[in-house]
Amino acid sequence: MAGLHFSVVCAVLLALAAPALAGDPDMLQDVCVADMESPVKLNGFPCKANIKADDFFFAGLKKAGNTNNAAGSVVTAANVMSFPGVNTLGVSMARIDYAPGGQNPPHTHPRATEIIFVTEGTLEVGFITTANKLFTKTITVGEVFVFPRGFVHFQQNRGYGPASVIAGFNSQLQGTQAIATTLFAAAPPVPSDVLAKAFRIDNGQVDAIKAKFK
């Protein structure tokens, strides 16, 4: 019986600890605007001494970004790097704009779940689980889709005009790893024979793909 009680206590403690492990650490003061000039290095950013209302304001999501690039999309981030007021708050946002046919290529956010709200156009969106199962849906203006933390996911503009979404994250700095860029444009580079074996192609094909990311 004592062993059972101990197991129950352990289960309760783990359940209580889970929220603290689920996202950014809880804040320990009212506010902590990030001091981006501080030489102190820690998990996050130290607090700025003198704060003002503008520290909690960001106007960068008002206008569409320039989608004239290979992917045909652009992400405008409102995270702690551009919006210091969200430091320690465990939230951030982004605006993503897509040209016709543009995509936000397959990528992951290691530190956050992402939820998007479509403000313009029609998108095919999806994520892939660790069991390699794809969940995909076509969404349009006013609709919402969520991508669980850490899963590879994407958005593709399927309409005839531009598209855009507003994204929310449960982290002040979600982190982003674009799969193709990570593998084929790492510095120093991933050895070509490693990628060739993984993708079941030859070294020359790998080198040709790498050249596209230079």
C-alpha positions in Angstrom: 0.0 0.0 0.0 2.9 2.4 0.8 4.3 1.8 -2.6 1.0 2.6 -4.2 0.8 5.9 -2.2 4.3 6.8 -3.3 3.4 6.2 -7.0 0.3 8.4 -6.7 2.4 11.2 -5.1 4.9 10.9 -7.9 2.2 11.1 -10.5 0.7 14.2 -8.9 4.0 15.9 -8.7 4.7 15.1 -12.4 1.3 16.5 -13.4 1.9 19.7 -11.5 5.4 20.1 -13.0 4.1 19.5 -16.6 2.9 23.1 -17.2 6.3 24.4 -16.3 7.9 22.2 -18.8 5.4 22.9 -21.6 6.7 26.3 -22.7 8.7 29.3 -21.6 9.5 29.6 -17.9 7.0 31.5 -15.8 7.9 35.2 -15.2 9.0 36.2 -11.7 8.1 39.9 -11.9 5.4 42.1 -13.4 7.4 42.8 -16.6 10.9 42.3 -17.9 11.5 44.2 -21.1 14.5 42.6 -22.9 17.7 44.6 -22.7 19.2 43.7 -26.1 22.3 45.7 -25.3 23.3 43.8 -22.2 26.5 41.7 -22.4 25.0 39.2 -19.9 24.2 35.9 -21.4 21.5 33.7 -20.0 18.5 31.6 -21.0 16.4 34.5 -22.4 17.3 38.1 -22.0 18.0 40.3 -18.9 15.6 43.0 -17.9 16.0 46.6 -19.1 16.1 49.1 -16.2 14.1 52.0 -17.7 10.9 50.9 -19.6 8.2 52.8 -21.4 4.9 52.2 -23.2 6.6 51.9 -26.6 8.5 48.8 -25.3 5.1 47.0 -25.3 4.1 48.2 -28.8 4.9 46.8 -32.2 3.7 48.1 -35.5 5.5 45.8 -37.8 2.6 43.6 -38.8 0.5 46.3 -40.4 1.9 46.0 -43.9 2.5 43.1 -46.2 6.1 41.9 -46.6 8.1 41.5 -49.8 7.4 38.0 -51.2 9.8 38.5 -54.1 12.1 35.5 -53.3 12.5 31.8 -54.2 9.8 30.6 -51.7 7.3 33.3 -52.6 6.7 34.1 -49.0 8.0 36.2 -46.1 7.6 36.0 -42.4 7.5 39.2 -40.3 8.2 38.3 -36.7 6.9 40.0 -33.6 9.1 38.0 -31.2 11.5 39.1 -28.5 14.2 39.9 -31.1 12.1 42.7 -32.6 9.5 43.2 -29.8 11.4 43.3 -26.5 8.2 43.8 -24.4 7.3 40.1 -24.8 10.4 39.0 -22.9 9.3 36.4 -20.2 5.7 36.6 -21.3 5.7 33.3 -23.3 4.0 34.7 -26.3 4.9 36.1 -29.8 3.2 36.6 -33.2 4.1 36.8 -36.8 2.6 37.9 -40.1 3.2 35.6 -43.1 2.6 36.8 -46.6 2.4 34.6 -49.7 2.6 35.4 -53.4 0.4 33.4 -55.7 1.9 29.9 -55.6 4.1 30.9 -52.7 4.9 28.6 -49.8 6.2 28.7 -46.3 8.5 25.7 -46.8 8.4 22.7 -44.5 9.9 23.7 -41.2 9.7 23.2 -37.4 9.4 25.3 -34.3 11.3 23.5 -31.5 10.0 25.8 -28.8 6.4 26.5 -29.6 3.0 25.4 -30.9 1.8 27.7 -33.8 -1.7 28.7 -34.5 -2.6 30.7 -37.7 -5.6 32.8 -38.6 -6.1 33.4 -42.4 -6.6 37.1 -43.2 -6.4 36.8 -47.0 -6.5 34.1 -49.7 -6.6 30.3 -49.6 -3.9 28.1 -48.2 -3.2 24.4 -48.1 -1.6 23.7 -44.7 -0.4 20.6 -43.0 1.8 18.9 -40.4 3.5 15.5 -40.1 3.6 13.5 -36.9 6.4 11.4 -35.6 4.5 8.4 -37.1 4.9 10.1 -40.5 1.2 10.7 -40.8 0.2 13.9 -42.7 -2.7 16.0 -41.5 -3.6 18.6 -44.2 -6.5 20.9 -44.9 -7.4 23.8 -47.2 -8.3 26.9 -45.3 -9.5 30.4 -46.2 -10.3 33.8 -44.7 -11.4 33.7 -41.1 -10.4 30.1 -40.5 -7.8 28.8 -38.0 -5.3 25.9 -38.0 -2.9 24.8 -35.4 0.5 23.1 -35.8 1.7 21.2 -32.7 5.1 22.0 -31.2 8.1 20.5 -33.0 6.2 18.9 -35.9 7.3 19.6 -39.5 4.7 21.7 -41.1 4.0 24.0 -44.1 1.7 26.4 -45.8 1.1 26.7 -49.6 -0.9 29.4 -51.3 -3.5 27.6 -53.5 -5.4 30.7 -54.5 -5.0 32.9 -57.6 -4.0 36.0 -55.6 -1.8 36.9 -52.6 -2.5 35.3 -49.2 -1.6 36.2 -45.6 -2.0 34.9 -42.1 -1.4 36.0 -38.6 0.4 33.4 -36.5 0.6 33.1 -32.7 3.2 31.2 -30.7 3.3 30.1 -27.0 7.0 31.3 -26.8 8.7 34.6 -26.9 11.2 33.1 -29.4 9.8 30.0 -31.1 12.9 29.1 -33.1 12.6 28.0 -36.7 14.4 25.3 -38.7 13.5 25.2 -42.4 14.2 21.6 -43.3 15.8 22.1 -46.8 17.9 25.0 -45.7 19.0 23.2 -42.5 20.2 20.2 -44.5 21.6 21.8 -47.6 22.8 25.1 -46.4 24.3 24.4 -43.0 27.7 25.9 -42.2 30.0 24.0 -42.1 28.1 21.9 -44.7 26.6 18.5 -43.9 28.8 16.0 -45.9 27.3 15.2 -49.3 27.6 11.5 -48.8 25.6 11.7 -45.6 22.7 13.4 -47.4 23.1 11.2 -50.5 22.6 8.1 -48.4 19.7 9.6 -46.4 17.8 10.7 -49.6 18.9 7.7 -51.7 20.5 9.9 -54.4 24.1 10.3 -55.5 26.6 12.9 -54.3 26.4 14.9 -57.5 22.6 15.4 -57.0 23.2 16.6 -53.5 25.9 19.1 -54.6 23.5 20.4 -57.2 20.8 21.0 -54.6 23.3 22.6 -52.3 24.3 25.0 -55.1 20.7 26.3 -55.2 21.0 27.5 -51.6 24.1 29.6 -52.1 
